[in-house]
Amino acid sequence: MALIKVNSDNFENEVTNSEKPVIIDFWAEWCGPCKILGPTFEKLSGEYESKMTFGKLNVDENQDVSAKHSVQGIPSMIVFSKGVEVGRIVGALPESLLKEKIDEILSAL
């Protein structure tokens, strides 16, 4: 289960230039729902390892990236394919619902 840490410096390399789709969890240390989602997101990163890359971006440390992608509330998970947003999931969803949403986004690619 490899989660990448995404920030302003490596966003282009890790997300825009990625061959695989990338899902980024926009989160913050003080966010309760973000902490609830964290273990589920990490678990799914292992399950989906062959299909997509999972990354986390701290909104407090990377406000420029959050603003650029219009992140209004957290947790927000944005799926990028070839650097373009192809899906967005907002809120701390239960694992089954999160998998369902991810599968829907991936099947549309």
Backbone bond lengths (Angstrom), bond angles and torsions (degrees), N, CA, C in turn:
res aa  C-N    CA-C-N  psi(-1)  N-CA   C-N-CA  omega(-1)  CA-C   N-CA-C  phi
1 M - - - 1.450 - - 1.521 109.35 -
2 A 1.285 114.28 99.35 1.456 118.21 -177.50 1.522 110.37 -111.19
3 L 1.309 115.39 109.08 1.459 121.19 173.74 1.521 106.88 -95.18
4 I 1.323 116.49 132.78 1.454 118.61 175.58 1.521 109.10 -93.18
5 K 1.308 115.98 147.17 1.464 120.89 175.81 1.524 106.43 -95.15
6 V 1.325 115.64 116.07 1.457 121.18 -177.51 1.522 108.75 -102.32
7 N 1.336 115.60 140.32 1.455 120.68 177.52 1.528 109.42 -146.47
8 S 1.311 116.46 -177.51 1.472 121.65 -178.21 1.523 111.21 -58.31
9 D 1.328 116.95 -36.18 1.464 121.16 -175.55 1.523 113.65 -73.59
10 N 1.340 117.46 -35.41 1.463 118.67 -174.51 1.532 114.08 -110.56
11 F 1.330 117.82 5.16 1.468 120.87 -176.53 1.529 111.61 -55.80
12 E 1.311 116.85 -48.29 1.466 119.96 -177.53 1.526 110.90 -61.01
13 N 1.324 116.58 -46.23 1.460 120.81 -178.27 1.529 112.15 -66.58
14 E 1.330 117.24 -46.04 1.464 121.75 -174.38 1.530 113.73 -80.11
15 V 1.333 117.24 -30.60 1.464 120.45 -173.83 1.530 111.83 -110.59
16 T 1.325 116.49 -58.96 1.460 120.70 -175.86 1.521 111.94 -61.95
17 N 1.322 117.55 -40.89 1.459 121.29 -175.67 1.529 113.82 -93.78
18 S 1.325 117.98 6.83 1.461 121.65 -177.30 1.529 111.22 -72.11
19 E 1.329 114.77 138.08 1.470 120.49 176.56 1.535 110.44 -73.01
20 K 1.342 115.65 -35.87 1.466 120.95 -179.51 1.530 109.17 -93.66
21 P 1.343 116.70 157.44 1.464 118.69 170.69 1.533 109.53 -59.75
22 V 1.321 116.32 151.13 1.464 121.98 -179.08 1.525 108.47 -127.79
23 I 1.325 116.65 132.47 1.462 120.81 173.11 1.517 107.49 -110.04
24 I 1.328 115.90 125.62 1.459 121.55 -178.84 1.525 109.24 -111.57
25 D 1.325 115.54 127.27 1.460 122.55 174.82 1.524 107.23 -91.46
26 F 1.329 116.46 109.31 1.463 122.12 175.12 1.520 105.90 -84.87
27 W 1.341 116.89 118.83 1.463 122.05 -171.59 1.521 110.47 -144.64
28 A 1.350 115.32 174.23 1.468 122.16 174.22 1.522 108.88 -146.04
29 E 1.310 115.68 151.89 1.463 122.72 -177.95 1.533 111.97 -59.81
30 W 1.330 118.05 -36.23 1.456 123.07 -175.58 1.534 113.71 -83.09
31 C 1.321 117.80 -3.65 1.467 123.37 -172.83 1.531 111.04 -88.30
32 G 1.320 116.84 111.14 1.469 122.11 179.82 1.523 113.30 -58.17
33 P 1.349 118.57 -52.42 1.466 119.59 178.91 1.534 112.67 -60.11
34 C 1.337 117.29 -30.25 1.471 120.50 177.84 1.526 110.09 -64.67
35 K 1.340 115.95 -40.15 1.461 120.79 -179.88 1.530 110.73 -68.48
36 I 1.331 116.58 -33.49 1.463 121.02 177.79 1.529 109.69 -68.16
37 L 1.330 116.65 -41.41 1.463 122.12 -177.91 1.534 112.34 -71.19
38 G 1.319 117.48 -31.73 1.461 122.86 -172.51 1.518 116.13 -45.59
39 P 1.341 119.19 -56.03 1.468 119.90 -178.15 1.540 112.96 -62.05
40 T 1.323 117.01 -36.76 1.469 120.80 178.36 1.517 110.22 -65.85
41 F 1.328 116.30 -44.97 1.462 121.51 -179.97 1.528 110.00 -60.76
42 E 1.333 115.74 -42.53 1.466 120.11 179.50 1.530 111.26 -65.60
43 K 1.324 117.09 -41.61 1.468 121.27 178.46 1.524 110.18 -60.77
44 L 1.325 116.98 -45.75 1.460 120.87 -178.44 1.528 111.66 -66.37
45 S 1.325 117.17 -27.10 1.466 119.74 178.96 1.529 110.13 -59.85
46 G 1.317 116.67 -33.03 1.460 120.88 177.04 1.516 112.08 -74.65
47 E 1.319 116.09 -41.22 1.466 120.74 -179.00 1.526 112.62 -66.20
48 Y 1.316 116.54 -33.10 1.468 121.10 -175.62 1.532 112.79 -103.21
49 E 1.330 116.76 11.61 1.462 122.09 -172.96 1.532 113.66 -51.20
50 S 1.333 117.29 -37.96 1.466 119.75 -177.96 1.532 112.65 -79.15
51 K 1.336 116.63 -18.13 1.466 120.71 -174.69 1.524 113.92 -99.87
52 M 1.334 116.44 -33.83 1.462 119.81 -175.67 1.520 111.51 -157.83
53 T 1.315 115.20 162.81 1.454 122.56 178.58 1.526 108.79 -99.14
54 F 1.321 116.75 138.96 1.458 122.62 177.92 1.534 108.76 -108.97
55 G 1.321 116.31 133.72 1.451 120.61 178.34 1.509 111.51 -139.79
56 K 1.321 115.73 160.53 1.462 121.79 177.83 1.521 108.72 -124.24
57 L 1.335 115.41 140.26 1.457 121.10 179.15 1.521 108.40 -131.88
58 N 1.327 116.34 120.43 1.457 122.31 178.76 1.527 108.87 -77.49
59 V 1.336 116.53 116.93 1.468 120.31 -175.28 1.530 112.76 -68.34
60 D 1.326 117.30 -29.15 1.463 119.98 179.32 1.526 111.49 -70.12
61 E 1.316 116.45 -34.21 1.467 120.95 -178.32 1.529 112.80 -88.26
62 N 1.339 117.15 -13.33 1.471 121.83 -174.97 1.528 110.59 -137.69
63 Q 1.330 115.39 56.26 1.463 120.37 -175.69 1.524 112.29 -63.12
64 D 1.330 117.48 -29.35 1.461 120.62 179.50 1.525 111.27 -64.11
65 V 1.325 117.32 -43.05 1.466 121.33 -179.72 1.528 109.86 -68.76
66 S 1.327 116.77 -42.16 1.467 120.92 179.13 1.525 110.50 -60.72
67 A 1.312 116.84 -44.33 1.464 120.99 179.86 1.523 110.99 -65.69
68 K 1.314 116.92 -42.23 1.473 121.41 -179.06 1.528 111.17 -59.01
69 H 1.330 116.64 -33.95 1.452 120.88 -177.97 1.535 112.58 -102.36
70 S 1.315 116.25 16.81 1.473 123.15 174.12 1.528 113.41 52.65
71 V 1.324 115.97 44.42 1.456 120.02 176.84 1.530 107.35 -79.26
72 Q 1.336 115.29 112.34 1.460 121.45 -176.66 1.521 112.66 -98.10
73 G 1.327 116.09 -32.64 1.457 120.90 -178.51 1.517 109.24 -139.30
74 I 1.321 115.67 154.38 1.460 119.55 179.69 1.518 109.47 -127.64
75 P 1.311 118.60 152.57 1.455 125.84 0.42 1.530 111.91 -73.58
76 S 1.316 115.30 140.99 1.461 123.39 172.45 1.515 107.13 -127.09
77 M 1.306 115.73 132.05 1.457 120.52 176.81 1.519 107.71 -115.30
78 I 1.320 115.72 122.47 1.453 120.80 -179.42 1.520 108.36 -113.42
79 V 1.332 115.14 131.24 1.465 121.19 177.65 1.527 107.86 -99.35
80 F 1.325 115.10 127.07 1.459 122.18 179.20 1.523 109.13 -115.06
81 S 1.322 115.82 140.85 1.449 121.73 171.81 1.517 106.98 -129.93
82 K 1.331 116.09 120.06 1.464 122.21 -176.06 1.540 111.07 54.49
83 G 1.329 115.26 36.81 1.457 121.46 176.02 1.511 115.53 83.15
84 V 1.334 117.91 -1.08 1.464 121.95 -178.26 1.521 109.07 -107.67
85 E 1.333 116.72 137.10 1.460 120.23 177.36 1.526 109.50 -67.45
86 V 1.335 115.66 126.36 1.464 120.69 179.35 1.533 111.73 -119.47
87 G 1.328 116.85 -4.04 1.453 120.25 178.27 1.514 111.17 -173.52
88 R 1.335 114.95 154.26 1.463 120.71 -179.51 1.517 108.46 -143.15
89 I 1.324 115.35 133.00 1.458 122.32 178.26 1.531 106.42 -124.60
90 V 1.325 116.54 124.88 1.464 120.14 -177.20 1.518 109.40 -116.89
91 G 1.330 115.65 133.67 1.452 121.42 176.27 1.518 112.71 105.93
92 A 1.324 114.76 161.90 1.464 121.75 178.94 1.520 107.82 -87.51
93 L 1.325 116.62 92.38 1.454 121.99 -177.43 1.526 110.75 -88.31
94 P 1.348 116.44 154.17 1.461 118.84 173.22 1.534 109.46 -65.50
95 E 1.315 116.47 155.97 1.467 121.58 -174.32 1.526 112.89 -52.53
96 S 1.324 117.81 -46.14 1.471 120.55 -176.69 1.526 111.64 -61.63
97 L 1.316 117.08 -41.84 1.463 121.23 -179.99 1.530 111.19 -70.99
98 L 1.317 116.71 -37.44 1.466 120.68 178.26 1.533 110.07 -64.61
99 K 1.332 117.03 -42.88 1.463 120.89 177.49 1.525 110.90 -62.12
100 E 1.314 116.08 -41.45 1.462 121.33 179.39 1.534 110.39 -60.08
101 K 1.323 116.41 -45.27 1.477 120.86 -179.38 1.537 110.62 -66.48
102 I 1.321 117.11 -42.91 1.463 120.71 178.62 1.529 110.20 -61.97
103 D 1.337 116.34 -44.16 1.469 120.53 179.82 1.529 111.23 -62.17
104 E 1.335 116.92 -40.19 1.468 120.96 177.38 1.534 110.77 -59.53
105 I 1.322 115.79 -46.03 1.474 120.82 -178.88 1.516 110.23 -64.77
106 L 1.334 117.42 -46.15 1.468 121.20 -178.99 1.533 111.62 -63.74
107 S 1.329 117.57 -38.14 1.467 120.03 -177.92 1.525 111.49 -69.65
108 A 1.323 117.00 -22.00 1.471 120.83 178.77 1.527 112.31 -81.63
109 L 1.332 117.56 -11.21 1.471 120.19 -178.18 1.516 111.55 -81.71
